[in-house]
Amino acid sequence: MQINITQHDTVAVLAITGSVDSLNADALTQRFAASISGGDVRLVADFSLVNYTSSAGLRSLLGTVKSCRLAGGDLRIAAVQPQVRRVLEIAGFTSILKIFPDVRHAVESFTEAA
């Protein structure tokens, strides 16, 4: 798994590549936490290159969205691949997470909400 971060005004976009599983979900959680502790509470996770997530990945997303919302922000997910979206749907995460078709729409949703 690789994570590349770019800043779009007040929104940090974390582009994640590869699988998110029990071997690397803690690294993802720590990267999210570092962004939040650094003041970035408006996060977009670009899942366009994520081909699999396990329950460990789901826990990372859930913990991060809670932390962001407690800090007045949010975690939004962009460009989820069908097989990952199916996992999110089965786990009930589509009612918790805001999912957008691409990064641009996810970033713009923060502006629209302001």
Residue pairs with C-beta under 8 A, 6 or more apart in sequence:
1 16
1 17
1 18
1 19
1 20
1 24
1 27
1 28
2 16
2 17
2 18
3 14
3 15
3 16
3 17
3 27
3 28
3 31
4 14
4 15
4 17
5 12
5 13
5 14
5 15
5 31
5 35
6 12
6 13
6 15
7 13
7 40
8 44
8 107
9 107
9 111
10 42
10 110
11 40
11 42
11 43
11 44
11 107
11 110
12 35
12 40
12 42
12 43
12 44
13 43
13 44
13 46
13 78
13 103
13 106
13 107
14 31
14 32
14 35
14 43
14 44
14 45
14 46
15 46
15 48
15 49
15 103
16 28
16 45
16 46
16 47
16 49
16 50
17 49
17 50
18 24
18 49
18 50
18 51
19 50
19 51
19 52
19 53
19 54
20 28
20 50
20 52
20 53
20 54
20 56
20 57
20 60
21 52
21 53
21 54
21 56
21 57
22 54
22 56
25 54
25 56
25 57
25 59
25 60
26 56
26 60
28 57
28 60
29 59
29 60
29 63
29 64
32 43
32 60
32 63
32 64
32 67
32 75
33 64
33 67
35 43
36 43
36 64
36 67
36 68
36 71
36 73
40 73
41 68
41 71
41 72
41 73
41 74
42 68
42 73
42 74
42 110
43 64
43 68
43 73
43 74
43 75
43 76
44 75
44 76
44 77
44 78
44 100
44 103
44 106
44 107
45 61
45 75
45 76
45 77
45 78
46 78
46 79
46 103
47 77
47 78
47 79
47 80
47 81
47 84
48 78
48 79
48 81
48 102
48 103
50 80
50 81
50 84
51 81
51 83
51 84
52 83
52 84
53 61
53 84
53 87
53 88
55 91
58 87
58 88
58 91
58 93
61 75
61 77
61 93
61 97
62 93
62 96
64 75
65 74
65 75
65 96
65 97
68 74
68 75
74 98
74 110
75 97
76 97
76 98
76 99
76 100
76 106
76 109
76 110
77 88
77 97
77 98
77 99
77 100
77 106
78 99
78 100
78 101
78 102
78 103
78 105
78 106
79 100
79 101
79 102
79 103
80 88
80 99
85 94
85 99
88 94
88 97
88 99
98 106
98 109
100 106
100 109
